[in-house]
Amino acid sequence: MQPVTDTALTAESAWGKINEQGKFGLSLVNSKKSGVVPSEYAVFINWNDPNPPPENQPPNPCPYKIPSSAKNGSFRYVIEAGEKQHVDFNLSDFPDSETKHQN
């Protein structure tokens, strides 16, 4: 997640890795702290093969249909200030472009 608002001057990018149960947590890229700073973020979802093929072999295809808005960062998500928040991203929720607010 990359900050996109005026608070981007103080917000850090965040990243997370999905586990086998589909759960993830976010950590700040630079400070390595858990969580994120309240801001509006561009969301990027990428797939990295956990079992890449041997060298000189074609890459394994991604088993998921990742919408273009999840790949190119046009999907926006707002993290509000306050209590710890639970965020779910379902690939079927990613339209061409939209902002979701977490309450």
MDTraj code that builds the backbone (N, CA, C; nanometers):
import mdtraj as md
import numpy as np

residues = "MET GLN PRO VAL THR ASP THR ALA LEU THR ALA GLU SER ALA TRP GLY LYS ILE ASN GLU GLN GLY LYS PHE GLY LEU SER LEU VAL ASN SER LYS LYS SER GLY VAL VAL PRO SER GLU TYR ALA VAL PHE ILE ASN TRP ASN ASP PRO ASN PRO PRO PRO GLU ASN GLN PRO PRO ASN PRO CYS PRO TYR LYS ILE PRO SER SER ALA LYS ASN GLY SER PHE ARG TYR VAL ILE GLU ALA GLY GLU LYS GLN HIS VAL ASP PHE ASN LEU SER ASP PHE PRO ASP SER GLU THR LYS HIS GLN ASN".split()
xyz = np.array([
    [0.0853, -0.1157, 0.0000],
    [0.0000, 0.0000, 0.0000],
    [0.0905, 0.1228, 0.0000],
    [0.0581, 0.2164, -0.0866],
    [0.1364, 0.3386, -0.1022],
    [0.0478, 0.4586, -0.0683],
    [0.0897, 0.5467, 0.0271],
    [0.0079, 0.6644, 0.0586],
    [-0.0090, 0.7544, -0.0628],
    [-0.1294, 0.8148, -0.0770],
    [-0.1565, 0.9003, -0.1926],
    [-0.2100, 1.0380, -0.1549],
    [-0.2251, 1.0685, -0.0266],
    [-0.2829, 1.1966, 0.0149],
    [-0.1752, 1.2882, 0.0715],
    [-0.2178, 1.4060, 0.1181],
    [-0.1238, 1.5014, 0.1785],
    [-0.0495, 1.4415, 0.2962],
    [-0.1110, 1.3467, 0.3662],
    [-0.0415, 1.2842, 0.4784],
    [0.0706, 1.1936, 0.4308],
    [0.0837, 1.1792, 0.2985],
    [0.1912, 1.0957, 0.2450],
    [0.3279, 1.1477, 0.2880],
    [0.3355, 1.2748, 0.3256],
    [0.4629, 1.3293, 0.3718],
    [0.5061, 1.2629, 0.5017],
    [0.4078, 1.2172, 0.5827],
    [0.4414, 1.1524, 0.7092],
    [0.4115, 1.0038, 0.7081],
    [0.3307, 0.9578, 0.6118],
    [0.2951, 0.8163, 0.6067],
    [0.4014, 0.7377, 0.5307],
    [0.4168, 0.6139, 0.5705],
    [0.5090, 0.5232, 0.5019],
    [0.4296, 0.4239, 0.4193],
    [0.4922, 0.3702, 0.3179],
    [0.4333, 0.2581, 0.2459],
    [0.4297, 0.1383, 0.3392],
    [0.3355, 0.0490, 0.3122],
    [0.3230, -0.0713, 0.3935],
    [0.3153, -0.1922, 0.3005],
    [0.3523, -0.3077, 0.3534],
    [0.3451, -0.4293, 0.2745],
    [0.3018, -0.5429, 0.3654],
    [0.2512, -0.6469, 0.3057],
    [0.2117, -0.7653, 0.3807],
    [0.2224, -0.8877, 0.2930],
    [0.2228, -1.0024, 0.3561],
    [0.2314, -1.1292, 0.2855],
    [0.1158, -1.2157, 0.3339],
    [0.0431, -1.2750, 0.2412],
    [-0.0714, -1.3587, 0.2747],
    [-0.0222, -1.4975, 0.3149],
    [-0.0777, -1.5502, 0.4252],
    [-0.0403, -1.6854, 0.4676],
    [-0.1329, -1.7892, 0.4046],
    [-0.1144, -1.9150, 0.4416],
    [-0.1909, -2.0246, 0.3825],
    [-0.3405, -2.0133, 0.4106],
    [-0.3788, -1.9448, 0.5171],
    [-0.5198, -1.9272, 0.5527],
    [-0.5804, -1.8013, 0.4891],
    [-0.5031, -1.7290, 0.4075],
    [-0.5524, -1.6091, 0.3425],
    [-0.5473, -1.4859, 0.4309],
    [-0.4806, -1.4936, 0.5442],
    [-0.4693, -1.3803, 0.6370],
    [-0.3393, -1.3050, 0.6122],
    [-0.3424, -1.1745, 0.6415],
    [-0.2217, -1.0955, 0.6259],
    [-0.2193, -0.9860, 0.7305],
    [-0.1019, -0.9367, 0.7579],
    [-0.0815, -0.8200, 0.8421],
    [0.0066, -0.7248, 0.7644],
    [-0.0032, -0.5974, 0.7972],
    [0.0774, -0.4982, 0.7271],
    [0.1881, -0.4467, 0.8164],
    [0.3027, -0.4205, 0.7578],
    [0.4175, -0.3615, 0.8269],
    [0.4674, -0.2448, 0.7451],
    [0.5160, -0.1430, 0.8141],
    [0.5718, -0.0268, 0.7453],
    [0.7044, -0.0637, 0.6806],
    [0.7248, -0.0185, 0.5591],
    [0.8418, -0.0563, 0.4808],
    [0.9711, -0.0060, 0.5442],
    [0.9776, 0.1228, 0.5796],
    [1.1037, 0.1798, 0.6290],
    [1.1303, 0.1489, 0.7747],
    [1.0314, 0.1684, 0.8611],
    [1.0556, 0.1517, 1.0042],
    [1.0336, 0.0089, 1.0515],
    [0.9740, -0.0760, 0.9675],
    [0.9479, -0.2172, 0.9987],
    [0.8459, -0.2353, 1.1108],
    [0.7767, -0.1281, 1.1517],
    [0.6750, -0.1387, 1.2561],
    [0.5492, -0.2031, 1.1990],
    [0.4739, -0.2721, 1.2863],
    [0.3467, -0.3318, 1.2479],
    [0.2416, -0.2244, 1.2278],
    [0.1534, -0.2448, 1.1283],
    [0.0433, -0.1524, 1.1071],
    [0.0741, -0.0485, 1.0015],
    [-0.0170, 0.0505, 0.9906],
    [-0.0008, 0.1589, 0.8943],
    [-0.0430, 0.2902, 0.9586],
    [-0.0010, 0.3995, 0.8995],
    [-0.0383, 0.5337, 0.9426],
    [-0.1712, 0.5685, 0.8757],
    [-0.2669, 0.6315, 0.9482],
    [-0.3925, 0.6710, 0.8833],
    [-0.3655, 0.7588, 0.7610],
    [-0.4245, 0.7217, 0.6490],
    [-0.4053, 0.7926, 0.5230],
    [-0.4897, 0.7240, 0.4173],
    [-0.4927, 0.7796, 0.2973],
    [-0.5500, 0.7107, 0.1827],
    [-0.4353, 0.6418, 0.1108],
    [-0.4569, 0.5175, 0.0721],
    [-0.3516, 0.4362, 0.0116],
    [-0.3941, 0.3818, -0.1244],
    [-0.2988, 0.3731, -0.2146],
    [-0.3152, 0.2949, -0.3367],
    [-0.2778, 0.1516, -0.2991],
    [-0.3630, 0.0573, -0.3349],
    [-0.3418, -0.0829, -0.3004],
    [-0.2877, -0.1567, -0.4213],
    [-0.1791, -0.2294, -0.4013],
    [-0.1177, -0.3113, -0.5057],
    [-0.1158, -0.4562, -0.4587],
    [-0.1641, -0.5471, -0.5411],
    [-0.1596, -0.6894, -0.5077],
    [-0.0815, -0.7602, -0.6173],
    [0.0213, -0.8322, -0.5766],
    [0.1065, -0.9068, -0.6687],
    [0.1136, -1.0516, -0.6227],
    [0.1385, -1.1405, -0.7151],
    [0.1559, -1.2812, -0.6822],
    [0.2999, -1.3203, -0.7068],
    [0.3603, -1.3810, -0.6058],
    [0.4953, -1.4362, -0.6182],
    [0.4851, -1.5860, -0.5973],
    [0.5313, -1.6611, -0.6924],
    [0.5234, -1.8069, -0.6869],
    [0.6042, -1.8601, -0.5691],
    [0.5401, -1.9297, -0.4748],
    [0.6150, -1.9842, -0.3614],
    [0.7057, -2.1003, -0.4015],
    [0.6792, -2.1602, -0.5183],
    [0.7597, -2.2714, -0.5694],
    [0.8013, -2.2416, -0.7140],
    [0.8931, -2.1447, -0.7312],
    [0.9311, -2.1091, -0.8688],
    [0.9957, -2.2270, -0.9411],
    [0.9792, -2.2296, -1.0723],
    [1.0384, -2.3390, -1.1498],
    [1.1902, -2.3251, -1.1543],
    [1.2575, -2.4319, -1.1915],
    [1.4036, -2.4242, -1.2066],
    [1.4418, -2.3192, -1.3107],
    [1.5651, -2.2735, -1.2993],
    [1.6170, -2.1755, -1.3946],
    [1.6002, -2.2277, -1.5374],
    [1.5772, -2.1374, -1.6313],
    [1.5568, -2.1677, -1.7732],
    [1.4236, -2.2357, -1.8019],
    [1.3318, -2.2368, -1.7053],
    [1.1970, -2.2894, -1.7249],
    [1.0996, -2.1723, -1.7254],
    [0.9896, -2.1819, -1.7999],
    [0.8921, -2.0722, -1.7978],
    [0.8294, -2.0599, -1.6586],
    [0.7899, -1.9386, -1.6215],
    [0.7289, -1.9209, -1.4901],
    [0.5940, -1.9915, -1.4820],
    [0.5590, -2.0333, -1.3621],
    [0.4280, -2.0924, -1.3391],
    [0.3227, -1.9822, -1.3508],
    [0.2090, -2.0104, -1.4121],
    [0.1054, -1.9074, -1.4215],
    [0.0444, -1.8804, -1.2839],
    [-0.0004, -1.7590, -1.2654],
    [-0.0671, -1.7212, -1.1410],
    [-0.1998, -1.7962, -1.1349],
    [-0.2295, -1.8627, -1.0230],
    [-0.3548, -1.9387, -1.0126],
    [-0.4765, -1.8507, -0.9824],
    [-0.4571, -1.7207, -0.9666],
    [-0.5652, -1.6293, -0.9310],
    [-0.5840, -1.5250, -1.0400],
    [-0.7084, -1.4818, -1.0589],
    [-0.7346, -1.3718, -1.1503],
    [-0.7213, -1.2434, -1.0698],
    [-0.6117, -1.1727, -1.0900],
    [-0.5879, -1.0477, -1.0183],
    [-0.6342, -0.9336, -1.1088],
    [-0.7400, -0.8602, -1.0676],
    [-0.7909, -0.7508, -1.1505],
    [-0.6855, -0.6439, -1.1734],
    [-0.6973, -0.5736, -1.2863],
    [-0.5980, -0.4713, -1.3189],
    [-0.5917, -0.3626, -1.2121],
    [-0.7051, -0.3284, -1.1484],
    [-0.7027, -0.2247, -1.0441],
    [-0.6225, -0.2685, -0.9224],
    [-0.6081, -0.3991, -0.9021],
    [-0.5267, -0.4499, -0.7918],
    [-0.3788, -0.4532, -0.8293],
    [-0.3504, -0.4604, -0.9578],
    [-0.2115, -0.4637, -1.0050],
    [-0.1527, -0.3244, -1.0224],
    [-0.2356, -0.2290, -1.0690],
    [-0.1804, -0.0989, -1.1062],
    [-0.1966, 0.0107, -1.0008],
    [-0.2575, -0.0208, -0.8867],
    [-0.2694, 0.0775, -0.7798],
    [-0.3843, 0.1751, -0.7950],
    [-0.4745, 0.1532, -0.8913],
    [-0.5869, 0.2459, -0.9064],
    [-0.6936, 0.2240, -0.7989],
    [-0.6892, 0.1096, -0.7291],
    [-0.7809, 0.0857, -0.6178],
    [-0.7288, 0.1623, -0.4963],
    [-0.8165, 0.2362, -0.4302],
    [-0.7781, 0.3167, -0.3140],
    [-0.8488, 0.2657, -0.1891],
    [-0.7819, 0.2763, -0.0767],
    [-0.8393, 0.2357, 0.0515],
    [-0.7981, 0.3386, 0.1558],
    [-0.8934, 0.3807, 0.2394],
    [-0.8671, 0.4811, 0.3416],
    [-0.8597, 0.4142, 0.4784],
    [-0.7493, 0.4353, 0.5468],
    [-0.7334, 0.3914, 0.6851],
    [-0.7592, 0.5127, 0.7727],
    [-0.8624, 0.5044, 0.8558],
    [-0.8992, 0.6147, 0.9449],
    [-0.8177, 0.6075, 1.0738],
    [-0.8009, 0.7222, 1.1392],
    [-0.7342, 0.7267, 1.2691],
    [-0.8257, 0.6619, 1.3730],
    [-0.7681, 0.6005, 1.4714],
    [-0.8483, 0.5421, 1.5789],
    [-0.8005, 0.4048, 1.6178],
    [-0.8949, 0.3219, 1.6553],
    [-0.8654, 0.1869, 1.7034],
    [-0.8070, 0.0981, 1.5936],
    [-0.7533, -0.0155, 1.6368],
    [-0.7023, -0.1151, 1.5436],
    [-0.8158, -0.1558, 1.4494],
    [-0.7853, -0.1676, 1.3216],
    [-0.8869, -0.1957, 1.2212],
    [-0.8602, -0.3286, 1.1527],
    [-0.9671, -0.3936, 1.1175],
    [-0.9604, -0.5188, 1.0424],
    [-0.9961, -0.4883, 0.8977],
    [-0.9115, -0.5282, 0.8055],
    [-0.9335, -0.5017, 0.6644],
    [-0.9342, -0.6346, 0.5897],
    [-1.0343, -0.6531, 0.5056],
    [-1.0402, -0.7698, 0.4170],
    [-1.0348, -0.7214, 0.2730],
    [-0.9491, -0.7827, 0.1943],
    [-0.9474, -0.7568, 0.0507],
    [-0.9842, -0.8872, -0.0182],
    [-1.0892, -0.8840, -0.0971],
    [-1.1298, -0.9975, -0.1769],
    [-1.1081, -0.9556, -0.3218],
    [-1.0378, -1.0353, -0.3983],
    [-1.0061, -0.9960, -0.5357],
    [-1.1311, -0.9651, -0.6169],
    [-1.2436, -1.0257, -0.5831],
    [-1.3667, -0.9968, -0.6574],
    [-1.4232, -0.8591, -0.6218],
    [-1.3716, -0.7954, -0.5162],
    [-1.4164, -0.6621, -0.4769],
    [-1.3461, -0.5510, -0.5547],
    [-1.2423, -0.5831, -0.6296],
    [-1.1630, -0.4813, -0.6966],
    [-1.2254, -0.4427, -0.8299],
    [-1.2882, -0.3239, -0.8366],
    [-1.3417, -0.2754, -0.9637],
    [-1.2321, -0.2030, -1.0417],
    [-1.2735, -0.1288, -1.1442],
    [-1.1763, -0.0506, -1.2198],
    [-1.1118, 0.0557, -1.1317],
    [-1.1895, 0.1237, -1.0475],
    [-1.1362, 0.2241, -0.9555],
    [-1.2426, 0.2594, -0.8534],
    [-1.2060, 0.2582, -0.7267],
    [-1.3013, 0.2871, -0.6191],
    [-1.2253, 0.3157, -0.4913],
    [-1.2857, 0.3887, -0.4002],
    [-1.2289, 0.4111, -0.2680],
    [-1.3199, 0.3461, -0.1662],
    [-1.2646, 0.2613, -0.0790],
    [-1.3413, 0.2015, 0.0296],
    [-1.2935, 0.2663, 0.1596],
    [-1.3880, 0.2991, 0.2456],
    [-1.3537, 0.3565, 0.3754],
    [-1.3742, 0.2506, 0.4829],
    [-1.2759, 0.2344, 0.5695],
    [-1.2849, 0.1416, 0.6817],
    [-1.3422, 0.2153, 0.8005],
    [-1.4490, 0.1663, 0.8604],
    [-1.5092, 0.2297, 0.9793],
    [-1.4733, 0.1537, 1.1035],
])
top = md.Topology()
chain = top.add_chain()
for i, resn in enumerate(residues, 1):
    res = top.add_residue(resn, chain, resSeq=i)
    for name in ("N", "CA", "C"):
        top.add_atom(name, md.element.get_by_symbol(name[0]), res)
traj = md.Trajectory(xyz[None], top)
